[in-house]
Structures are given as C-alpha cells and as structure tokens.
C-alpha cells in the first residue's frame, strides 16, 4: 500500500496542474500502475529486470493520471488550461466544502480581529478622555463595561 501511495503520488507530481483527488485514488492509481506496468515489463524482459519493472510501472501510473484527467475531469494535460482547478472528478465537492469552511473561518477571524482593534482603540480614547478630565472615573468604568459587553 505504501508503494502504491508513493508511486501514485509521484505520478501525480509528474503531470502538471492541480489534482485534488482523494488518497484512496492516489493509492489505486499507484498500485494499478505498478502491477500493470510490472506485468508488461515482466512479459517483455522477465521478472529479473527489476529496474525495468519499476520504471514501466511508474510510466503506467503516469498514464493512468493522464487518463483520469482527460476522461474523468475532462480537462487538458498541457497548456494553460491544465493549470486551472478541475470542475469535476473524485473529491472535488469535498475539497470545495473544506475550502468554503476555511474561507468562512478566515473571514470570522478577520472580523473578530477588526472588532478587537476597534474596541481597544475605543478603550484608549475613553482613557484619554478620562485622563483629560472630560470623563469621571465612574463614567469611564460605565462606558468601558458597555464596550466590553458588546464584544
């Protein structure tokens, strides 16, 4: 299984552009490429040619990634469109959902940070007004509590 993951991962890296396929598909492509290519190389050169068996297995795994991209994802393997994010394929919807959640969390953190900055800025201004004698200590504490309650 580890060999399938390594072979499939290397085959994915050999084909340019993003391929957000699930791990199980990477392993399946790696194993199918290793077995299929190994069988082809063994039929031609025999099982003793271990380098040829490994190399042909890797080449077949690359061809499987290319076939997945062309026939499942329906996008080119070369050219500028090869680097665009795929519209279809295994794992695309899950990837989009995870990306949407991450963007939502990022947006929430930015809003909280902005609110925290504005609250600290308002507290600083209140302290300046108190120090200047415009606000009494009681008024300062009341406004401070109101501000903190809004956060």
C-alpha positions in Angstrom: 0.0 0.0 0.0 2.8 2.4 0.8 4.4 1.6 -2.6 1.1 2.4 -4.3 0.9 5.7 -2.4 4.5 6.7 -3.3 4.1 5.6 -7.0 0.7 7.3 -7.3 2.0 10.5 -5.6 5.0 10.7 -7.9 2.8 10.0 -10.9 0.5 12.9 -9.8 3.6 15.2 -9.5 4.8 14.2 -12.9 1.6 15.6 -14.5 1.4 19.4 -14.3 -1.5 21.2 -12.7 -3.7 20.6 -9.6 -5.2 17.2 -9.0 -7.2 17.2 -5.7 -8.0 13.5 -5.8 -8.6 11.5 -2.6 -5.8 9.4 -1.1 -7.6 6.2 -2.0 -7.5 7.1 -5.7 -3.8 8.0 -5.5 -3.1 4.6 -3.9 -5.3 2.8 -6.5 -3.5 4.6 -9.4 -0.1 3.8 -7.9 -1.0 0.1 -7.3 -2.7 -0.3 -10.7 0.3 1.3 -12.4 2.8 -0.8 -10.5 1.0 -4.1 -11.1 0.0 -3.4 -14.7 3.3 -1.8 -15.7 5.2 -4.5 -13.8 3.3 -7.2 -15.6 4.0 -5.6 -19.0 7.8 -5.2 -18.2 8.0 -8.8 -16.9 6.3 -10.1 -20.0 8.9 -8.3 -22.2 12.1 -8.6 -20.1 11.3 -11.1 -17.4 11.0 -10.6 -13.7 14.7 -10.4 -13.2 14.7 -6.9 -14.8 13.6 -5.1 -11.6 14.6 -1.7 -12.8 12.5 -2.1 -16.0 9.6 -3.4 -14.0 9.7 -0.4 -11.6 10.2 2.1 -14.4 7.4 0.8 -16.6 5.1 0.6 -13.5 5.8 4.3 -12.9 5.1 5.2 -16.5 1.8 3.3 -16.5 0.8 5.1 -13.3 1.6 8.5 -15.0 -0.6 7.4 -18.0 -3.4 6.5 -15.6 -3.2 10.0 -14.1 -3.3 11.4 -17.6 -6.3 9.2 -18.4 -8.1 10.3 -15.2 -7.5 14.0 -16.1 -8.7 13.6 -19.7 -11.7 11.3 -19.3 -13.0 11.9 -15.8 -12.0 15.5 -15.2 -12.4 16.3 -18.9 -9.6 18.8 -19.0 -6.3 19.1 -20.9 -3.0 17.7 -19.8 -0.9 20.5 -21.3 -1.3 24.2 -21.9 -2.7 26.9 -19.7 -6.0 25.1 -19.1 -4.0 22.2 -17.5 -3.3 24.5 -14.5 -6.9 25.5 -13.9 -8.7 23.9 -11.0 -10.8 20.9 -12.1 -14.6 21.3 -12.3 -15.3 17.5 -11.9 -13.7 14.4 -10.5 -13.5 12.4 -7.3 -13.0 14.6 -4.2 -13.8 17.9 -5.9 -17.0 18.6 -3.9 -15.3 17.7 -0.6 -12.4 19.9 -1.4 -14.7 22.8 -2.2 -16.6 22.3 1.0 -13.4 22.3 3.1 -12.2 25.4 1.2 -15.5 27.2 1.9 -15.3 26.4 5.6 -11.7 27.6 5.7 -12.6 30.8 4.0 -15.5 31.3 6.4 -13.3 30.8 9.4 -10.7 33.2 8.0 -13.4 35.8 7.5 -14.7 35.3 11.1 -11.2 35.7 12.4 -10.7 38.9 10.4 -14.0 40.3 11.7 -13.1 39.4 15.3 -9.6 41.0 14.9 -11.2 44.2 13.5 -13.7 44.3 16.3 -10.9 43.8 18.8 -8.8 46.5 17.2 -11.8 48.9 17.3 -12.6 48.0 20.9 -9.0 48.6 22.0 -9.0 51.9 20.1 -12.2 52.9 21.8 -10.9 52.0 25.2 -7.8 54.0 24.5 -9.9 57.0 23.6 -12.0 56.6 26.7 -8.9 56.5 28.8 -7.6 59.7 27.1 -10.9 61.4 27.8 -10.7 60.3 31.5 -7.1 61.5 31.8 -8.1 64.9 30.2 -10.8 65.3 32.8 -13.7 65.1 30.3 -15.0 61.8 31.9 -15.2 60.9 35.6 -13.8 57.6 36.8 -17.4 56.3 37.2 -18.4 57.4 33.6 -15.2 55.8 32.3 -16.0 52.5 34.1 -19.6 52.5 32.9 -18.6 53.1 29.2 -15.8 50.6 29.5 -18.3 47.9 30.7 -20.7 48.8 27.9 -18.0 48.4 25.4 -16.8 45.1 26.7 -20.3 43.8 26.9 -20.7 44.4 23.1 -17.7 42.2 22.3 
